[in-house]
Amino acid sequence: METWFWLLGWFLSILTMVVNGFVILLVCRKRQLRTKTNAFVVSLAVADFGVGLLAVPPQFFCSLATECTPRSKEGLIVIFVEVLIIYTSGTNLVSLVLERYVAVVKPLKYLNCMTRRRVIQMVLKSWGIPILFTLSLVSITRSGIDPAMTMCGYLDRTLAKQLRFNQLVARAKTQNTSAVKWVALITCVFLACYGIMMRCSVFFINDNTSCNDSYFKIPLRVINSGINPIAYAFFKRDIKQECKRLLQKASLITNRIVPTQEQQSS
């Protein structure tokens, strides 16, 4: 692949790891941010951090090795690790949207429904399901069945369910527009990125020809994971307030340092 592609990929990967790492540290360090909703946010941020770490760098180092091809053992490991972390990001997003749906549409049932135990179960399932799915793909590949058709069918069903779920959220009348906005934003970005990525699978079904779509597929995967924490910062109220406080503290420290340096120089 060309140099510009790897430069773009590394830039997006580093940016994704930085912004998601910031969200993880912010929620973990601030006690007031340790809420049930933010448990899903941190889980999604960890998955998105993994996307930034494992989507581009392994493929870059694999491209440097002459024996690393998509059909080789090393190439298959890279592909399956990438599939695992990407589907983990998707399942964590579904869990987050489901939690927000219950909180916004059925607030009276939220406390009874979203207990601490259930939140832990949902987070564990968000990681466990992709692991089982990836292991099933490994067994399918080793048995000689082409996994492309299986993955495409799974994606079709998953996206169809997500679209139906989004329609239910859209119909719900609520005053909590901020929560709806940031959940709707990250969901739409997810559907847009992964919907475009399915283009190759559709072509494969029509004429059984492969398409070289890595130039836009890989950046889209990383962009989706990089936009999620930006959506938290701008639309999730508690994280937005903490970001403002950090910026205010930084500006105060800067204002104190600058006059001190001027006095010393004079």
C-alpha contacts under 8 A as a table, 3 or more apart, distances in Angstrom:
res1	aa1	res2	aa2	distance
1	M	5	F	6.79
1	M	6	W	7.55
2	E	5	F	5.52
2	E	6	W	6.92
3	T	6	W	5.36
3	T	7	L	6.24
4	W	7	L	5.05
4	W	8	L	6.06
5	F	8	L	5.20
5	F	9	G	6.01
5	F	215	Y	6.79
6	W	9	G	4.86
6	W	10	W	5.95
6	W	56	V	7.94
6	W	60	F	7.23
7	L	10	W	5.28
7	L	11	F	6.09
8	L	11	F	5.13
8	L	12	L	6.14
8	L	219	P	7.64
9	G	12	L	5.25
9	G	13	S	6.02
9	G	56	V	6.03
9	G	218	I	7.58
9	G	219	P	6.08
9	G	222	V	7.93
10	W	13	S	4.98
10	W	14	I	6.05
10	W	56	V	6.74
10	W	57	P	7.24
11	F	14	I	5.32
11	F	15	L	6.10
12	L	15	L	5.05
12	L	16	T	5.95
12	L	52	G	7.41
12	L	219	P	7.27
12	L	222	V	6.30
12	L	223	I	6.71
12	L	226	G	7.50
13	S	16	T	5.09
13	S	17	M	6.19
13	S	51	V	7.79
13	S	52	G	4.25
13	S	53	L	6.46
13	S	55	A	7.75
13	S	56	V	6.85
13	S	222	V	6.33
14	I	17	M	5.16
14	I	18	V	6.11
14	I	52	G	6.70
14	I	53	L	7.89
15	L	18	V	5.13
15	L	19	V	6.21
15	L	52	G	7.98
15	L	226	G	6.89
16	T	19	V	5.50
16	T	20	N	6.03
16	T	48	D	7.31
16	T	49	F	6.39
16	T	52	G	5.41
16	T	222	V	6.89
16	T	223	I	7.54
16	T	225	S	6.43
16	T	226	G	4.33
16	T	227	I	7.98
17	M	20	N	5.34
17	M	21	G	5.68
17	M	48	D	7.65
17	M	49	F	4.86
17	M	50	G	7.73
17	M	52	G	5.50
17	M	53	L	6.85
17	M	226	G	7.76
18	V	21	G	5.09
18	V	22	F	6.09
19	V	22	F	5.04
19	V	23	V	6.44
19	V	226	G	6.97
19	V	229	P	6.32
19	V	230	I	7.57
20	N	23	V	5.08
20	N	24	I	6.25
20	N	45	A	5.21
20	N	46	V	7.09
20	N	48	D	6.77
20	N	49	F	5.64
20	N	226	G	7.23
20	N	229	P	5.93
21	G	24	I	5.08
21	G	25	L	6.17
21	G	45	A	7.40
21	G	46	V	7.72
21	G	49	F	6.75
22	F	25	L	5.25
22	F	26	L	5.95
23	V	26	L	5.07
23	V	27	V	6.16
23	V	42	V	7.19
23	V	45	A	6.95
23	V	229	P	6.65
24	I	27	V	5.50
24	I	28	C	6.11
24	I	42	V	5.58
24	I	45	A	6.51
24	I	46	V	7.21
25	L	28	C	5.12
25	L	29	R	5.90
26	L	29	R	5.39
26	L	30	K	6.07
27	V	30	K	5.43
27	V	31	R	7.44
27	V	33	L	5.29
27	V	34	R	6.22
27	V	38	N	7.24
27	V	42	V	7.29
28	C	31	R	7.19
28	C	33	L	7.64
28	C	34	R	6.99
30	K	33	L	5.51
30	K	34	R	7.07
31	R	34	R	5.43
32	Q	35	T	7.39
33	L	38	N	6.73
33	L	238	D	6.95
33	L	239	I	7.38
34	R	38	N	6.19
34	R	39	A	6.96
35	T	38	N	5.17
35	T	39	A	6.31
36	K	39	A	5.14
36	K	40	F	7.03
36	K	114	M	7.93
36	K	116	R	7.39
36	K	119	V	6.92
37	T	40	F	5.48
37	T	41	V	6.45
37	T	96	L	7.29
37	T	99	E	7.10
37	T	100	R	7.56
38	N	41	V	4.49
38	N	42	V	5.94
39	A	42	V	5.25
39	A	43	S	6.22
39	A	119	V	7.81
40	F	43	S	5.00
40	F	44	L	6.08
40	F	92	N	6.99
40	F	95	S	7.10
40	F	96	L	5.47
40	F	123	V	6.79
41	V	44	L	5.15
41	V	45	A	6.03
41	V	96	L	6.98
42	V	45	A	4.84
42	V	46	V	6.07
43	S	46	V	5.18
43	S	47	A	6.35
43	S	92	N	6.67
43	S	123	V	6.93
44	L	47	A	5.04
44	L	48	D	6.07
44	L	89	S	5.96
44	L	92	N	5.21
44	L	93	L	6.34
44	L	96	L	7.98
45	A	48	D	4.95
45	A	49	F	5.92
45	A	228	N	7.89
45	A	229	P	7.17
46	V	49	F	4.96
46	V	50	G	6.24
47	A	50	G	4.99
47	A	51	V	6.39
47	A	85	I	6.36
47	A	86	I	7.66
47	A	88	T	6.10
47	A	89	S	4.98
47	A	92	N	7.63
48	D	51	V	4.88
48	D	52	G	6.42
48	D	85	I	7.94
48	D	86	I	7.92
48	D	89	S	5.89
48	D	225	S	4.82
48	D	226	G	7.23
49	F	52	G	5.18
49	F	53	L	6.23
49	F	225	S	7.50
50	G	53	L	4.86
50	G	54	L	5.79
50	G	55	A	7.88
50	G	85	I	6.24
51	V	54	L	5.25
51	V	55	A	5.24
51	V	82	E	7.42
51	V	85	I	5.90
51	V	86	I	6.20
51	V	89	S	7.76
51	V	221	R	7.58
51	V	222	V	6.39
51	V	225	S	6.84
52	G	55	A	5.83
52	G	56	V	7.09
52	G	222	V	5.93
52	G	225	S	7.39
52	G	226	G	7.97
53	L	56	V	7.12
53	L	57	P	6.59
54	L	57	P	5.94
54	L	58	P	5.96
54	L	81	V	7.35
54	L	82	E	6.16
54	L	85	I	7.59
55	A	58	P	6.79
55	A	59	Q	7.13
55	A	82	E	5.65
55	A	218	I	7.01
55	A	221	R	7.64
55	A	222	V	7.09
56	V	59	Q	5.35
56	V	60	F	6.12
56	V	218	I	7.20
57	P	60	F	5.01
57	P	61	F	6.32
58	P	61	F	5.29
58	P	62	C	5.94
58	P	78	V	6.33
59	Q	62	C	4.85
59	Q	63	S	6.01
59	Q	78	V	6.82
60	F	63	S	5.17
60	F	64	L	6.65
61	F	64	L	5.15
61	F	65	A	6.73
62	C	65	A	5.28
62	C	68	C	5.50
62	C	69	T	7.72
62	C	74	E	7.64
62	C	75	G	7.02
62	C	78	V	7.95
63	S	66	T	7.09
63	S	68	C	6.71
63	S	69	T	7.90
65	A	68	C	5.41
66	T	69	T	7.63
67	E	72	S	7.34
68	C	72	S	5.94
68	C	73	K	7.64
68	C	74	E	5.67
68	C	75	G	5.39
69	T	72	S	5.07
69	T	74	E	7.34
69	T	75	G	5.14
70	P	74	E	7.96
70	P	75	G	4.55
70	P	76	L	5.96
70	P	79	I	7.76
71	R	75	G	6.19
71	R	76	L	6.33
72	S	75	G	5.12
72	S	76	L	6.17
73	K	76	L	5.24
73	K	77	I	6.29
74	E	77	I	5.16
74	E	78	V	6.37
75	G	78	V	5.15
75	G	79	I	6.27
76	L	79	I	5.01
76	L	80	F	6.10
77	I	80	F	5.24
77	I	81	V	6.08
78	V	81	V	5.29
78	V	82	E	6.15
79	I	82	E	5.11
79	I	83	V	6.14
80	F	83	V	4.93
80	F	84	L	6.04
80	F	134	T	6.59
80	F	138	V	7.54
81	V	84	L	5.07
81	V	85	I	6.37
82	E	85	I	5.45
82	E	86	I	6.11
83	V	86	I	5.24
83	V	87	Y	6.06
83	V	134	T	6.94
84	L	87	Y	5.45
84	L	88	T	6.10
84	L	130	P	5.82
84	L	131	I	6.28
84	L	133	F	7.98
84	L	134	T	5.76
85	I	88	T	4.92
85	I	89	S	6.29
85	I	130	P	7.84
86	I	89	S	5.14
86	I	90	G	6.47
86	I	221	R	7.60
87	Y	90	G	4.87
87	Y	91	T	6.15
87	Y	130	P	5.64
88	T	91	T	5.24
88	T	92	N	6.10
88	T	126	S	6.43
88	T	127	W	5.70
88	T	129	I	7.93
88	T	130	P	5.46
88	T	131	I	7.97
89	S	92	N	5.26
89	S	93	L	6.22
89	S	225	S	7.77
90	G	93	L	5.10
90	G	94	V	6.37
90	G	190	F	7.89
91	T	94	V	5.01
91	T	95	S	6.30
91	T	126	S	5.08
91	T	127	W	7.43
91	T	129	I	7.84
91	T	130	P	7.44
92	N	95	S	5.08
92	N	96	L	6.21
92	N	123	V	7.14
92	N	126	S	5.17
92	N	127	W	7.47
93	L	96	L	5.05
93	L	97	V	6.18
93	L	187	T	7.55
94	V	97	V	5.14
94	V	98	L	6.09
94	V	162	Q	7.86
95	S	98	L	5.05
95	S	99	E	6.18
95	S	122	M	6.66
95	S	123	V	7.40
95	S	126	S	6.90
96	L	99	E	5.18
96	L	100	R	6.29
97	V	100	R	5.12
97	V	101	Y	6.00
97	V	183	V	6.40
97	V	187	T	7.92
98	L	101	Y	4.97
98	L	102	V	6.39
99	E	102	V	5.37
99	E	103	A	6.31
99	E	114	M	7.58
100	R	103	A	4.95
100	R	104	V	5.96
100	R	179	A	7.41
100	R	180	V	7.95
100	R	183	V	7.61
101	Y	104	V	5.32
101	Y	105	V	5.71
101	Y	106	K	7.54
101	Y	169	V	6.60
102	V	105	V	5.47
102	V	106	K	5.06
102	V	107	P	6.51
102	V	109	K	7.56
102	V	110	Y	6.03
103	A	106	K	5.73
103	A	107	P	4.77
103	A	109	K	7.99
103	A	110	Y	5.49
104	V	107	P	5.76
104	V	174	T	6.71
104	V	176	N	6.79
104	V	179	A	7.78
104	V	180	V	7.87
105	V	169	V	7.69
105	V	172	A	6.24
105	V	173	K	7.61
105	V	174	T	7.02
106	K	109	K	5.62
106	K	110	Y	6.39
107	P	110	Y	5.02
107	P	111	L	7.81
108	L	111	L	7.12
109	K	112	N	5.50
109	K	113	C	5.85
110	Y	113	C	5.04
110	Y	114	M	5.55
111	L	114	M	5.50
111	L	115	T	6.39
112	N	115	T	6.25
113	C	118	R	7.67
114	M	118	R	5.89
114	M	119	V	6.19
115	T	118	R	5.18
115	T	119	V	6.22
116	R	119	V	5.17
116	R	120	I	6.34
117	R	120	I	5.22
117	R	121	Q	6.25
118	R	121	Q	4.91
118	R	122	M	6.10
119	V	122	M	5.14
119	V	123	V	6.23
120	I	123	V	5.18
120	I	124	L	6.13
121	Q	124	L	5.15
121	Q	125	K	6.09
122	M	125	K	5.07
122	M	126	S	6.08
123	V	126	S	5.01
123	V	127	W	6.65
124	L	127	W	5.31
124	L	128	G	5.91
125	K	128	G	4.72
125	K	129	I	5.71
126	S	129	I	5.98
126	S	130	P	7.17
127	W	130	P	5.88
127	W	131	I	6.58
128	G	131	I	5.18
128	G	132	L	6.31
129	I	132	L	5.20
129	I	133	F	6.07
130	P	133	F	4.86
130	P	134	T	5.95
131	I	134	T	5.17
131	I	135	L	6.15
132	L	135	L	5.08
132	L	136	S	6.14
133	F	136	S	5.08
133	F	137	L	6.34
134	T	137	L	5.00
134	T	138	V	6.29
135	L	138	V	4.99
135	L	139	S	6.33
136	S	139	S	5.09
136	S	140	I	6.10
137	L	140	I	4.95
137	L	141	T	6.04
137	L	147	P	6.45
138	V	141	T	5.16
138	V	142	R	6.19
139	S	142	R	5.11
139	S	143	S	6.14
140	I	143	S	5.12
140	I	144	G	6.54
140	I	145	I	5.54
140	I	146	D	7.38
140	I	147	P	6.51
141	T	144	G	5.31
141	T	145	I	5.67
141	T	146	D	6.41
141	T	147	P	6.23
142	R	145	I	7.63
146	D	149	M	6.60
146	D	150	T	7.57
147	P	150	T	5.09
147	P	151	M	6.04
148	A	151	M	5.24
148	A	152	C	6.11
148	A	201	S	7.20
149	M	152	C	5.16
149	M	153	G	6.23
149	M	201	S	7.76
149	M	205	I	7.58
150	T	153	G	5.31
150	T	154	Y	6.26
151	M	154	Y	5.04
151	M	155	L	6.10
152	C	155	L	5.07
152	C	156	D	6.13
152	C	198	M	7.48
152	C	201	S	6.13
153	G	156	D	5.11
153	G	157	R	6.35
154	Y	157	R	5.32
154	Y	158	T	6.12
155	L	158	T	5.05
155	L	159	L	5.99
156	D	159	L	5.37
156	D	160	A	6.08
157	R	160	A	5.13
157	R	161	K	6.20
158	T	161	K	5.25
158	T	162	Q	6.22
159	L	162	Q	4.97
159	L	163	L	6.12
159	L	191	L	7.29
160	A	163	L	5.19
160	A	164	R	6.33
161	K	164	R	5.21
161	K	165	F	6.15
162	Q	165	F	4.99
162	Q	166	N	6.12
163	L	166	N	5.02
163	L	167	Q	6.37
164	R	167	Q	5.19
164	R	168	L	6.65
165	F	168	L	5.22
165	F	169	V	6.52
166	N	169	V	5.06
166	N	170	A	6.12
166	N	184	A	7.98
167	Q	170	A	4.98
167	Q	171	R	6.26
168	L	171	R	5.27
168	L	172	A	6.47
169	V	172	A	5.28
170	A	173	K	7.95
174	T	177	T	6.78
176	N	179	A	5.80
176	N	180	V	6.69
177	T	180	V	5.05
177	T	181	K	6.00
178	S	181	K	5.12
178	S	182	W	6.49
178	S	235	F	6.12
178	S	236	K	6.96
178	S	237	R	7.61
179	A	182	W	5.64
179	A	183	V	6.21
179	A	235	F	7.21
179	A	236	K	6.60
180	V	183	V	5.32
180	V	184	A	5.81
181	K	184	A	5.12
181	K	185	L	6.01
181	K	235	F	6.90
182	W	185	L	5.01
182	W	186	I	6.38
182	W	231	A	5.88
182	W	232	Y	6.74
182	W	234	F	7.96
182	W	235	F	5.08
182	W	236	K	6.53
183	V	186	I	5.53
183	V	187	T	6.12
184	A	187	T	5.11
184	A	188	C	5.97
185	L	188	C	5.25
185	L	189	V	6.20
185	L	231	A	7.09
186	I	189	V	5.09
186	I	190	F	6.10
186	I	227	I	7.43
186	I	228	N	5.73
186	I	231	A	6.72
187	T	190	F	5.04
187	T	191	L	6.20
188	C	191	L	5.11
188	C	192	A	5.98
189	V	192	A	5.09
189	V	193	C	6.05
189	V	224	N	6.33
189	V	227	I	7.97
190	F	193	C	5.34
190	F	194	Y	6.06
190	F	224	N	6.02
191	L	194	Y	5.36
191	L	195	G	5.49
192	A	195	G	5.11
192	A	196	I	6.19
193	C	196	I	5.44
193	C	197	M	6.33
193	C	220	L	5.65
193	C	221	R	6.85
193	C	224	N	6.53
194	Y	197	M	4.78
194	Y	198	M	6.32
194	Y	220	L	7.76
194	Y	221	R	7.52
195	G	198	M	5.29
195	G	199	R	7.27
196	I	199	R	5.61
196	I	217	K	7.93
197	M	200	C	6.74
197	M	217	K	5.57
197	M	220	L	7.77
198	M	201	S	5.19
198	M	202	V	6.44
199	R	202	V	5.25
199	R	203	F	6.44
200	C	203	F	5.16
200	C	204	F	6.15
200	C	210	S	7.12
200	C	211	C	5.88
200	C	213	D	6.97
201	S	204	F	4.93
201	S	205	I	6.34
202	V	205	I	5.24
202	V	206	N	6.38
203	F	206	N	5.13
203	F	207	D	6.28
203	F	208	N	7.04
203	F	209	T	6.87
203	F	210	S	7.46
203	F	211	C	7.62
204	F	207	D	5.72
204	F	208	N	4.35
204	F	209	T	5.25
204	F	210	S	5.91
204	F	211	C	7.81
205	I	208	N	5.61
212	N	215	Y	7.68
213	D	216	F	5.97
213	D	217	K	5.86
214	S	217	K	4.86
214	S	218	I	5.62
215	Y	218	I	6.55
215	Y	219	P	7.22
216	F	219	P	5.55
216	F	220	L	6.13
217	K	220	L	5.26
217	K	221	R	6.43
218	I	221	R	5.24
218	I	222	V	6.60
219	P	222	V	5.20
219	P	223	I	5.95
220	L	223	I	4.99
220	L	224	N	6.10
221	R	224	N	5.45
221	R	225	S	6.71
222	V	225	S	5.23
222	V	226	G	6.14
223	I	226	G	4.93
223	I	227	I	6.09
224	N	227	I	5.41
224	N	228	N	6.68
225	S	228	N	5.63
225	S	229	P	7.82
226	G	229	P	6.50
226	G	230	I	7.26
227	I	230	I	5.17
227	I	231	A	6.28
228	N	231	A	5.14
228	N	232	Y	6.55
229	P	232	Y	4.93
229	P	233	A	6.28
230	I	233	A	5.09
230	I	234	F	6.36
231	A	234	F	5.35
231	A	235	F	5.77
231	A	236	K	7.38
232	Y	235	F	5.41
232	Y	236	K	4.83
232	Y	239	I	6.59
232	Y	240	K	7.11
233	A	236	K	6.13
233	A	237	R	7.91
233	A	239	I	5.74
233	A	240	K	4.71
233	A	243	C	6.96
234	F	237	R	7.75
234	F	240	K	5.82
235	F	240	K	6.89
236	K	239	I	5.75
236	K	240	K	5.89
237	R	240	K	5.02
237	R	241	Q	6.13
238	D	241	Q	5.19
238	D	242	E	6.36
239	I	242	E	5.09
239	I	243	C	6.16
240	K	243	C	5.14
240	K	244	K	6.31
241	Q	244	K	5.07
241	Q	245	R	6.27
242	E	245	R	5.01
242	E	246	L	6.22
243	C	246	L	5.13
243	C	247	L	6.24
244	K	247	L	5.08
244	K	248	Q	6.12
245	R	248	Q	5.03
245	R	249	K	6.14
246	L	249	K	5.12
246	L	250	A	6.12
247	L	250	A	5.02
247	L	251	S	6.13
248	Q	251	S	5.11
248	Q	252	L	6.18
249	K	252	L	5.10
249	K	253	I	6.19
250	A	253	I	5.19
250	A	254	T	6.16
251	S	254	T	5.01
251	S	255	N	6.11
252	L	255	N	5.08
252	L	256	R	6.27
253	I	256	R	5.17
253	I	257	I	6.21
254	T	257	I	5.16
254	T	258	V	6.19
255	N	258	V	5.54
255	N	259	P	6.89
256	R	259	P	5.99
256	R	260	T	6.60
257	I	260	T	5.23
257	I	261	Q	6.28
258	V	261	Q	5.25
258	V	262	E	6.31
259	P	262	E	4.99
259	P	263	Q	6.18
260	T	263	Q	5.17
260	T	264	Q	6.28
261	Q	264	Q	5.11
261	Q	265	S	6.15
262	E	265	S	5.15
262	E	266	S	6.16
263	Q	266	S	5.16
